[in-house]
Every structure is written in C-alpha cells, then in structure tokens.
C-alpha cells in the first residue's frame, strides 16, 4: 500500500496492518504514512 500523499510505500505489520494511519477525506479513506500523518497532511 502506498501513501496517498507522498507515494511512499507504507510498510505493513505481519498482521496486515499498515505502519501508518488512515485519514478520511470527502467520505473516502486514504492511507498515509506515519511521516505525513505527523506533519498533519
Ligand atoms: Zn507519506
């Protein structure tokens, strides 16, 4: 899965969870990496 902001590949844990966060925008769910999430993007 890629970050929807910077396009960087987001690592996933062995449970399949992304090492990042999801952000909801316009009713759609976007995956963002932890770096972009920290920056508040
Ligand atoms: Zn990112």
mmCIF file of the protein (N, C-alpha, C, O) and its ligand, coordinates in Angstrom:
data_MODEL
# 
_entry.id   MODEL 
# 
loop_
_entity.id 
_entity.type 
_entity.pdbx_number_of_molecules 
1 polymer     1 
2 non-polymer 1 
# 
_entity_poly.entity_id                      1 
_entity_poly.type                           'polypeptide(L)' 
_entity_poly.nstd_linkage                   no 
_entity_poly.nstd_monomer                   no 
_entity_poly.pdbx_seq_one_letter_code       
;(UNK)(UNK)(UNK)(UNK)(UNK)(UNK)(UNK)(UNK)(UNK)(UNK)(UNK)(UNK)(UNK)(UNK)(UNK)(UNK)
(UNK)(UNK)(UNK)(UNK)(UNK)(UNK)(UNK)(UNK)(UNK)(UNK)(UNK)(UNK)(UNK)(UNK)(UNK)(UNK)
(UNK)(UNK)(UNK)(UNK)(UNK)(UNK)(UNK)(UNK)(UNK)
;
_entity_poly.pdbx_seq_one_letter_code_can   XXXXXXXXXXXXXXXXXXXXXXXXXXXXXXXXXXXXXXXXX 
_entity_poly.pdbx_strand_id                 A 
# 
loop_
_entity_poly_seq.entity_id 
_entity_poly_seq.num 
_entity_poly_seq.mon_id 
_entity_poly_seq.hetero 
1 1  UNK n 
1 2  UNK n 
1 3  UNK n 
1 4  UNK n 
1 5  UNK n 
1 6  UNK n 
1 7  UNK n 
1 8  UNK n 
1 9  UNK n 
1 10 UNK n 
1 11 UNK n 
1 12 UNK n 
1 13 UNK n 
1 14 UNK n 
1 15 UNK n 
1 16 UNK n 
1 17 UNK n 
1 18 UNK n 
1 19 UNK n 
1 20 UNK n 
1 21 UNK n 
1 22 UNK n 
1 23 UNK n 
1 24 UNK n 
1 25 UNK n 
1 26 UNK n 
1 27 UNK n 
1 28 UNK n 
1 29 UNK n 
1 30 UNK n 
1 31 UNK n 
1 32 UNK n 
1 33 UNK n 
1 34 UNK n 
1 35 UNK n 
1 36 UNK n 
1 37 UNK n 
1 38 UNK n 
1 39 UNK n 
1 40 UNK n 
1 41 UNK n 
# 
loop_
_struct_asym.id 
_struct_asym.entity_id 
A 1 
B 2 
# 
loop_
_chem_comp.id 
_chem_comp.type 
_chem_comp.mon_nstd_flag 
UNK 'L-peptide linking' . 
ZN  non-polymer         . 
# 
_pdbx_entity_nonpoly.entity_id   2 
_pdbx_entity_nonpoly.name        ? 
_pdbx_entity_nonpoly.comp_id     ZN 
# 
_pdbx_nonpoly_scheme.asym_id         B 
_pdbx_nonpoly_scheme.entity_id       2 
_pdbx_nonpoly_scheme.mon_id          ZN 
_pdbx_nonpoly_scheme.ndb_seq_num     1 
_pdbx_nonpoly_scheme.pdb_seq_num     101 
_pdbx_nonpoly_scheme.auth_seq_num    101 
_pdbx_nonpoly_scheme.pdb_mon_id      ZN 
_pdbx_nonpoly_scheme.auth_mon_id     ZN 
_pdbx_nonpoly_scheme.pdb_strand_id   A 
_pdbx_nonpoly_scheme.pdb_ins_code    . 
# 
loop_
_atom_site.group_PDB 
_atom_site.id 
_atom_site.type_symbol 
_atom_site.label_atom_id 
_atom_site.label_alt_id 
_atom_site.label_comp_id 
_atom_site.label_asym_id 
_atom_site.label_entity_id 
_atom_site.label_seq_id 
_atom_site.pdbx_PDB_ins_code 
_atom_site.Cartn_x 
_atom_site.Cartn_y 
_atom_site.Cartn_z 
_atom_site.occupancy 
_atom_site.B_iso_or_equiv 
_atom_site.pdbx_formal_charge 
_atom_site.auth_seq_id 
_atom_site.auth_comp_id 
_atom_site.auth_asym_id 
_atom_site.auth_atom_id 
_atom_site.pdbx_PDB_model_num 
ATOM   1   N  N  . UNK A 1 1  ? 0.842   -1.199  0.000  1.00 0.00 ? 1   UNK A N  1 
ATOM   2   C  CA . UNK A 1 1  ? 0.000   0.000   0.000  1.00 0.00 ? 1   UNK A CA 1 
ATOM   3   C  C  . UNK A 1 1  ? 0.872   1.243   0.000  1.00 0.00 ? 1   UNK A C  1 
ATOM   4   O  O  . UNK A 1 1  ? 1.883   1.314   0.699  1.00 0.00 ? 1   UNK A O  1 
ATOM   5   N  N  . UNK A 1 2  ? 0.459   2.224   -0.802 1.00 0.00 ? 2   UNK A N  1 
ATOM   6   C  CA . UNK A 1 2  ? 1.272   3.435   -0.897 1.00 0.00 ? 2   UNK A CA 1 
ATOM   7   C  C  . UNK A 1 2  ? 0.598   4.600   -0.197 1.00 0.00 ? 2   UNK A C  1 
ATOM   8   O  O  . UNK A 1 2  ? -0.628  4.695   -0.139 1.00 0.00 ? 2   UNK A O  1 
ATOM   9   N  N  . UNK A 1 3  ? 1.432   5.485   0.334  1.00 0.00 ? 3   UNK A N  1 
ATOM   10  C  CA . UNK A 1 3  ? 0.936   6.699   0.955  1.00 0.00 ? 3   UNK A CA 1 
ATOM   11  C  C  . UNK A 1 3  ? 0.241   7.539   -0.109 1.00 0.00 ? 3   UNK A C  1 
ATOM   12  O  O  . UNK A 1 3  ? 0.778   7.745   -1.197 1.00 0.00 ? 3   UNK A O  1 
ATOM   13  N  N  . UNK A 1 4  ? -0.942  8.017   0.208  1.00 0.00 ? 4   UNK A N  1 
ATOM   14  C  CA . UNK A 1 4  ? -1.697  8.783   -0.785 1.00 0.00 ? 4   UNK A CA 1 
ATOM   15  C  C  . UNK A 1 4  ? -1.179  10.206  -0.926 1.00 0.00 ? 4   UNK A C  1 
ATOM   16  O  O  . UNK A 1 4  ? -1.629  10.948  -1.799 1.00 0.00 ? 4   UNK A O  1 
ATOM   17  N  N  . UNK A 1 5  ? -0.237  10.590  -0.074 1.00 0.00 ? 5   UNK A N  1 
ATOM   18  C  CA . UNK A 1 5  ? 0.308   11.950  -0.130 1.00 0.00 ? 5   UNK A CA 1 
ATOM   19  C  C  . UNK A 1 5  ? 1.672   11.965  -0.805 1.00 0.00 ? 5   UNK A C  1 
ATOM   20  O  O  . UNK A 1 5  ? 1.863   12.658  -1.804 1.00 0.00 ? 5   UNK A O  1 
ATOM   21  N  N  . UNK A 1 6  ? 2.624   11.204  -0.266 1.00 0.00 ? 6   UNK A N  1 
ATOM   22  C  CA . UNK A 1 6  ? 3.975   11.247  -0.825 1.00 0.00 ? 6   UNK A CA 1 
ATOM   23  C  C  . UNK A 1 6  ? 4.247   10.074  -1.772 1.00 0.00 ? 6   UNK A C  1 
ATOM   24  O  O  . UNK A 1 6  ? 5.251   10.066  -2.484 1.00 0.00 ? 6   UNK A O  1 
ATOM   25  N  N  . UNK A 1 7  ? 3.359   9.099   -1.777 1.00 0.00 ? 7   UNK A N  1 
ATOM   26  C  CA . UNK A 1 7  ? 3.536   7.973   -2.691 1.00 0.00 ? 7   UNK A CA 1 
ATOM   27  C  C  . UNK A 1 7  ? 4.518   6.924   -2.218 1.00 0.00 ? 7   UNK A C  1 
ATOM   28  O  O  . UNK A 1 7  ? 4.789   5.948   -2.919 1.00 0.00 ? 7   UNK A O  1 
ATOM   29  N  N  . UNK A 1 8  ? 5.053   7.130   -1.019 1.00 0.00 ? 8   UNK A N  1 
ATOM   30  C  CA . UNK A 1 8  ? 5.995   6.176   -0.455 1.00 0.00 ? 8   UNK A CA 1 
ATOM   31  C  C  . UNK A 1 8  ? 5.269   4.904   -0.054 1.00 0.00 ? 8   UNK A C  1 
ATOM   32  O  O  . UNK A 1 8  ? 4.130   4.940   0.413  1.00 0.00 ? 8   UNK A O  1 
ATOM   33  N  N  . UNK A 1 9  ? 5.935   3.797   -0.240 1.00 0.00 ? 9   UNK A N  1 
ATOM   34  C  CA . UNK A 1 9  ? 5.344   2.523   0.152  1.00 0.00 ? 9   UNK A CA 1 
ATOM   35  C  C  . UNK A 1 9  ? 5.225   2.465   1.670  1.00 0.00 ? 9   UNK A C  1 
ATOM   36  O  O  . UNK A 1 9  ? 6.195   2.704   2.389  1.00 0.00 ? 9   UNK A O  1 
ATOM   37  N  N  . UNK A 1 10 ? 4.037   2.148   2.144  1.00 0.00 ? 10  UNK A N  1 
ATOM   38  C  CA . UNK A 1 10 ? 3.824   2.042   3.584  1.00 0.00 ? 10  UNK A CA 1 
ATOM   39  C  C  . UNK A 1 10 ? 4.040   0.589   3.995  1.00 0.00 ? 10  UNK A C  1 
ATOM   40  O  O  . UNK A 1 10 ? 3.443   -0.327  3.428  1.00 0.00 ? 10  UNK A O  1 
ATOM   41  N  N  . UNK A 1 11 ? 4.889   0.399   4.974  1.00 0.00 ? 11  UNK A N  1 
ATOM   42  C  CA . UNK A 1 11 ? 5.142   -0.949  5.461  1.00 0.00 ? 11  UNK A CA 1 
ATOM   43  C  C  . UNK A 1 11 ? 3.922   -1.483  6.184  1.00 0.00 ? 11  UNK A C  1 
ATOM   44  O  O  . UNK A 1 11 ? 3.147   -0.725  6.767  1.00 0.00 ? 11  UNK A O  1 
ATOM   45  N  N  . UNK A 1 12 ? 3.762   -2.776  6.139  1.00 0.00 ? 12  UNK A N  1 
ATOM   46  C  CA . UNK A 1 12 ? 2.681   -3.400  6.884  1.00 0.00 ? 12  UNK A CA 1 
ATOM   47  C  C  . UNK A 1 12 ? 3.255   -4.359  7.916  1.00 0.00 ? 12  UNK A C  1 
ATOM   48  O  O  . UNK A 1 12 ? 4.335   -4.919  7.729  1.00 0.00 ? 12  UNK A O  1 
ATOM   49  N  N  . UNK A 1 13 ? 2.533   -4.535  8.984  1.00 0.00 ? 13  UNK A N  1 
ATOM   50  C  CA . UNK A 1 13 ? 2.949   -5.479  10.003 1.00 0.00 ? 13  UNK A CA 1 
ATOM   51  C  C  . UNK A 1 13 ? 2.583   -6.881  9.555  1.00 0.00 ? 13  UNK A C  1 
ATOM   52  O  O  . UNK A 1 13 ? 1.906   -7.058  8.543  1.00 0.00 ? 13  UNK A O  1 
ATOM   53  N  N  . UNK A 1 14 ? 3.022   -7.865  10.296 1.00 0.00 ? 14  UNK A N  1 
ATOM   54  C  CA . UNK A 1 14 ? 2.711   -9.244  9.931  1.00 0.00 ? 14  UNK A CA 1 
ATOM   55  C  C  . UNK A 1 14 ? 1.217   -9.533  10.050 1.00 0.00 ? 14  UNK A C  1 
ATOM   56  O  O  . UNK A 1 14 ? 0.728   -10.533 9.525  1.00 0.00 ? 14  UNK A O  1 
ATOM   57  N  N  . UNK A 1 15 ? 0.502   -8.660  10.738 1.00 0.00 ? 15  UNK A N  1 
ATOM   58  C  CA . UNK A 1 15 ? -0.949  -8.823  10.849 1.00 0.00 ? 15  UNK A CA 1 
ATOM   59  C  C  . UNK A 1 15 ? -1.671  -8.149  9.691  1.00 0.00 ? 15  UNK A C  1 
ATOM   60  O  O  . UNK A 1 15 ? -2.898  -8.195  9.598  1.00 0.00 ? 15  UNK A O  1 
ATOM   61  N  N  . UNK A 1 16 ? -0.896  -7.523  8.809  1.00 0.00 ? 16  UNK A N  1 
ATOM   62  C  CA . UNK A 1 16 ? -1.501  -6.881  7.666  1.00 0.00 ? 16  UNK A CA 1 
ATOM   63  C  C  . UNK A 1 16 ? -1.930  -5.456  7.921  1.00 0.00 ? 16  UNK A C  1 
ATOM   64  O  O  . UNK A 1 16 ? -2.541  -4.813  7.068  1.00 0.00 ? 16  UNK A O  1 
ATOM   65  N  N  . UNK A 1 17 ? -1.604  -4.967  9.109  1.00 0.00 ? 17  UNK A N  1 
ATOM   66  C  CA . UNK A 1 17 ? -1.937  -3.573  9.401  1.00 0.00 ? 17  UNK A CA 1 
ATOM   67  C  C  . UNK A 1 17 ? -0.840  -2.668  8.864  1.00 0.00 ? 17  UNK A C  1 
ATOM   68  O  O  . UNK A 1 17 ? 0.338   -3.027  8.883  1.00 0.00 ? 17  UNK A O  1 
ATOM   69  N  N  . UNK A 1 18 ? -1.227  -1.510  8.392  1.00 0.00 ? 18  UNK A N  1 
ATOM   70  C  CA . UNK A 1 18 ? -0.222  -0.607  7.855  1.00 0.00 ? 18  UNK A CA 1 
ATOM   71  C  C  . UNK A 1 18 ? 0.476   0.133   8.988  1.00 0.00 ? 18  UNK A C  1 
ATOM   72  O  O  . UNK A 1 18 ? -0.124  0.447   10.017 1.00 0.00 ? 18  UNK A O  1 
ATOM   73  N  N  . UNK A 1 19 ? 1.771   0.405   8.767  1.00 0.00 ? 19  UNK A N  1 
ATOM   74  C  CA . UNK A 1 19 ? 2.515   1.221   9.721  1.00 0.00 ? 19  UNK A CA 1 
ATOM   75  C  C  . UNK A 1 19 ? 2.309   2.668   9.339  1.00 0.00 ? 19  UNK A C  1 
ATOM   76  O  O  . UNK A 1 19 ? 3.226   3.360   8.899  1.00 0.00 ? 19  UNK A O  1 
ATOM   77  N  N  . UNK A 1 20 ? 1.100   3.094   9.516  1.00 0.00 ? 20  UNK A N  1 
ATOM   78  C  CA . UNK A 1 20 ? 0.724   4.449   9.156  1.00 0.00 ? 20  UNK A CA 1 
ATOM   79  C  C  . UNK A 1 20 ? -0.673  4.695   9.676  1.00 0.00 ? 20  UNK A C  1 
ATOM   80  O  O  . UNK A 1 20 ? -1.108  4.077   10.647 1.00 0.00 ? 20  UNK A O  1 
ATOM   81  N  N  . UNK A 1 21 ? -1.350  5.580   9.039  1.00 0.00 ? 21  UNK A N  1 
ATOM   82  C  CA . UNK A 1 21 ? -2.682  5.907   9.520  1.00 0.00 ? 21  UNK A CA 1 
ATOM   83  C  C  . UNK A 1 21 ? -3.618  6.096   8.342  1.00 0.00 ? 21  UNK A C  1 
ATOM   84  O  O  . UNK A 1 21 ? -3.203  6.296   7.201  1.00 0.00 ? 21  UNK A O  1 
ATOM   85  N  N  . UNK A 1 22 ? -4.875  6.026   8.662  1.00 0.00 ? 22  UNK A N  1 
ATOM   86  C  CA . UNK A 1 22 ? -5.896  6.304   7.660  1.00 0.00 ? 22  UNK A CA 1 
ATOM   87  C  C  . UNK A 1 22 ? -6.484  7.667   7.942  1.00 0.00 ? 22  UNK A C  1 
ATOM   88  O  O  . UNK A 1 22 ? -6.713  8.044   9.091  1.00 0.00 ? 22  UNK A O  1 
ATOM   89  N  N  . UNK A 1 23 ? -6.717  8.382   6.894  1.00 0.00 ? 23  UNK A N  1 
ATOM   90  C  CA . UNK A 1 23 ? -7.388  9.667   7.023  1.00 0.00 ? 23  UNK A CA 1 
ATOM   91  C  C  . UNK A 1 23 ? -8.630  9.651   6.148  1.00 0.00 ? 23  UNK A C  1 
ATOM   92  O  O  . UNK A 1 23 ? -8.626  9.123   5.036  1.00 0.00 ? 23  UNK A O  1 
ATOM   93  N  N  . UNK A 1 24 ? -9.675  10.233  6.670  1.00 0.00 ? 24  UNK A N  1 
ATOM   94  C  CA . UNK A 1 24 ? -10.919 10.264  5.923  1.00 0.00 ? 24  UNK A CA 1 
ATOM   95  C  C  . UNK A 1 24 ? -11.083 11.628  5.286  1.00 0.00 ? 24  UNK A C  1 
ATOM   96  O  O  . UNK A 1 24 ? -10.995 12.660  5.952  1.00 0.00 ? 24  UNK A O  1 
ATOM   97  N  N  . UNK A 1 25 ? -11.319 11.616  4.004  1.00 0.00 ? 25  UNK A N  1 
ATOM   98  C  CA . UNK A 1 25 ? -11.465 12.861  3.279  1.00 0.00 ? 25  UNK A CA 1 
ATOM   99  C  C  . UNK A 1 25 ? -12.563 12.693  2.252  1.00 0.00 ? 25  UNK A C  1 
ATOM   100 O  O  . UNK A 1 25 ? -12.524 11.768  1.441  1.00 0.00 ? 25  UNK A O  1 
ATOM   101 N  N  . UNK A 1 26 ? -13.528 13.566  2.279  1.00 0.00 ? 26  UNK A N  1 
ATOM   102 C  CA . UNK A 1 26 ? -14.640 13.510  1.330  1.00 0.00 ? 26  UNK A CA 1 
ATOM   103 C  C  . UNK A 1 26 ? -15.296 12.133  1.317  1.00 0.00 ? 26  UNK A C  1 
ATOM   104 O  O  . UNK A 1 26 ? -15.722 11.639  0.273  1.00 0.00 ? 26  UNK A O  1 
ATOM   105 N  N  . UNK A 1 27 ? -15.365 11.533  2.487  1.00 0.00 ? 27  UNK A N  1 
ATOM   106 C  CA . UNK A 1 27 ? -16.032 10.241  2.594  1.00 0.00 ? 27  UNK A CA 1 
ATOM   107 C  C  . UNK A 1 27 ? -15.211 9.061   2.138  1.00 0.00 ? 27  UNK A C  1 
ATOM   108 O  O  . UNK A 1 27 ? -15.663 7.918   2.208  1.00 0.00 ? 27  UNK A O  1 
ATOM   109 N  N  . UNK A 1 28 ? -13.987 9.336   1.664  1.00 0.00 ? 28  UNK A N  1 
ATOM   110 C  CA . UNK A 1 28 ? -13.115 8.245   1.241  1.00 0.00 ? 28  UNK A CA 1 
ATOM   111 C  C  . UNK A 1 28 ? -11.983 8.085   2.238  1.00 0.00 ? 28  UNK A C  1 
ATOM   112 O  O  . UNK A 1 28 ? -11.554 9.039   2.888  1.00 0.00 ? 28  UNK A O  1 
ATOM   113 N  N  . UNK A 1 29 ? -11.512 6.851   2.338  1.00 0.00 ? 29  UNK A N  1 
ATOM   114 C  CA . UNK A 1 29 ? -10.458 6.558   3.289  1.00 0.00 ? 29  UNK A CA 1 
ATOM   115 C  C  . UNK A 1 29 ? -9.118  6.516   2.560  1.00 0.00 ? 29  UNK A C  1 
ATOM   116 O  O  . UNK A 1 29 ? -8.958  5.778   1.587  1.00 0.00 ? 29  UNK A O  1 
ATOM   117 N  N  . UNK A 1 30 ? -8.172  7.296   3.025  1.00 0.00 ? 30  UNK A N  1 
ATOM   118 C  CA . UNK A 1 30 ? -6.850  7.331   2.414  1.00 0.00 ? 30  UNK A CA 1 
ATOM   119 C  C  . UNK A 1 30 ? -5.816  6.836   3.403  1.00 0.00 ? 30  UNK A C  1 
ATOM   120 O  O  . UNK A 1 30 ? -5.873  7.161   4.589  1.00 0.00 ? 30  UNK A O  1 
ATOM   121 N  N  . UNK A 1 31 ? -4.886  6.060   2.919  1.00 0.00 ? 31  UNK A N  1 
ATOM   122 C  CA . UNK A 1 31 ? -3.786  5.613   3.757  1.00 0.00 ? 31  UNK A CA 1 
ATOM   123 C  C  . UNK A 1 31 ? -2.645  6.615   3.643  1.00 0.00 ? 31  UNK A C  1 
ATOM   124 O  O  . UNK A 1 31 ? -2.253  7.005   2.544  1.00 0.00 ? 31  UNK A O  1 
ATOM   125 N  N  . UNK A 1 32 ? -2.124  7.020   4.777  1.00 0.00 ? 32  UNK A N  1 
ATOM   126 C  CA . UNK A 1 32 ? -0.968  7.905   4.760  1.00 0.00 ? 32  UNK A CA 1 
ATOM   127 C  C  . UNK A 1 32 ? 0.119   7.303   5.636  1.00 0.00 ? 32  UNK A C  1 
ATOM   128 O  O  . UNK A 1 32 ? -0.174  6.638   6.630  1.00 0.00 ? 32  UNK A O  1 
ATOM   129 N  N  . UNK A 1 33 ? 1.371   7.537   5.268  1.00 0.00 ? 33  UNK A N  1 
ATOM   130 C  CA . UNK A 1 33 ? 2.474   7.024   6.064  1.00 0.00 ? 33  UNK A CA 1 
ATOM   131 C  C  . UNK A 1 33 ? 2.582   7.834   7.354  1.00 0.00 ? 33  UNK A C  1 
ATOM   132 O  O  . UNK A 1 33 ? 2.019   8.923   7.466  1.00 0.00 ? 33  UNK A O  1 
ATOM   133 N  N  . UNK A 1 34 ? 3.305   7.292   8.313  1.00 0.00 ? 34  UNK A N  1 
ATOM   134 C  CA . UNK A 1 34 ? 3.393   7.947   9.617  1.00 0.00 ? 34  UNK A CA 1 
ATOM   135 C  C  . UNK A 1 34 ? 4.068   9.303   9.513  1.00 0.00 ? 34  UNK A C  1 
ATOM   136 O  O  . UNK A 1 34 ? 3.761   10.210  10.287 1.00 0.00 ? 34  UNK A O  1 
ATOM   137 N  N  . UNK A 1 35 ? 5.002   9.456   8.548  1.00 0.00 ? 35  UNK A N  1 
ATOM   138 C  CA . UNK A 1 35 ? 5.682   10.747  8.371  1.00 0.00 ? 35  UNK A CA 1 
ATOM   139 C  C  . UNK A 1 35 ? 4.689   11.827  7.977  1.00 0.00 ? 35  UNK A C  1 
ATOM   140 O  O  . UNK A 1 35 ? 4.656   12.898  8.583  1.00 0.00 ? 35  UNK A O  1 
ATOM   141 N  N  . UNK A 1 36 ? 3.885   11.550  6.967  1.00 0.00 ? 36  UNK A N  1 
ATOM   142 C  CA . UNK A 1 36 ? 2.914   12.528  6.513  1.00 0.00 ? 36  UNK A CA 1 
ATOM   143 C  C  . UNK A 1 36 ? 1.860   12.775  7.585  1.00 0.00 ? 36  UNK A C  1 
ATOM   144 O  O  . UNK A 1 36 ? 1.388   13.899  7.752  1.00 0.00 ? 36  UNK A O  1 
ATOM   145 N  N  . UNK A 1 37 ? 1.498   11.740  8.299  1.00 0.00 ? 37  UNK A N  1 
ATOM   146 C  CA . UNK A 1 37 ? 0.491   11.896  9.336  1.00 0.00 ? 37  UNK A CA 1 
ATOM   147 C  C  . UNK A 1 37 ? 0.996   12.827  10.437 1.00 0.00 ? 37  UNK A C  1 
ATOM   148 O  O  . UNK A 1 37 ? 0.248   13.662  10.947 1.00 0.00 ? 37  UNK A O  1 
ATOM   149 N  N  . UNK A 1 38 ? 2.280   12.674  10.801 1.00 0.00 ? 38  UNK A N  1 
ATOM   150 C  CA . UNK A 1 38 ? 2.876   13.532  11.845 1.00 0.00 ? 38  UNK A CA 1 
ATOM   151 C  C  . UNK A 1 38 ? 2.899   14.994  11.411 1.00 0.00 ? 38  UNK A C  1 
ATOM   152 O  O  . UNK A 1 38 ? 2.728   15.908  12.218 1.00 0.00 ? 38  UNK A O  1 
ATOM   153 N  N  . UNK A 1 39 ? 3.116   15.187  10.105 1.00 0.00 ? 39  UNK A N  1 
ATOM   154 C  CA . UNK A 1 39 ? 3.160   16.547  9.582  1.00 0.00 ? 39  UNK A CA 1 
ATOM   155 C  C  . UNK A 1 39 ? 1.762   17.147  9.492  1.00 0.00 ? 39  UNK A C  1 
ATOM   156 O  O  . UNK A 1 39 ? 1.602   18.344  9.255  1.00 0.00 ? 39  UNK A O  1 
ATOM   157 N  N  . UNK A 1 40 ? 0.759   16.305  9.682  1.00 0.00 ? 40  UNK A N  1 
ATOM   158 C  CA . UNK A 1 40 ? -0.611  16.782  9.651  1.00 0.00 ? 40  UNK A CA 1 
ATOM   159 C  C  . UNK A 1 40 ? -1.161  16.965  8.256  1.00 0.00 ? 40  UNK A C  1 
ATOM   160 O  O  . UNK A 1 40 ? -2.121  17.705  8.044  1.00 0.00 ? 40  UNK A O  1 
ATOM   161 N  N  . UNK A 1 41 ? -0.545  16.283  7.308  1.00 0.00 ? 41  UNK A N  1 
ATOM   162 C  CA . UNK A 1 41 ? -1.006  16.412  5.926  1.00 0.00 ? 41  UNK A CA 1 
ATOM   163 C  C  . UNK A 1 41 ? -2.253  15.571  5.684  1.00 0.00 ? 41  UNK A C  1 
ATOM   164 O  O  . UNK A 1 41 ? -2.782  15.556  4.573  1.00 0.00 ? 41  UNK A O  1 
HETATM 165 ZN ZN . ZN  B 2 .  ? 3.670   9.883   3.089  1.00 0.00 ? 101 ZN  A ZN 1 
# 
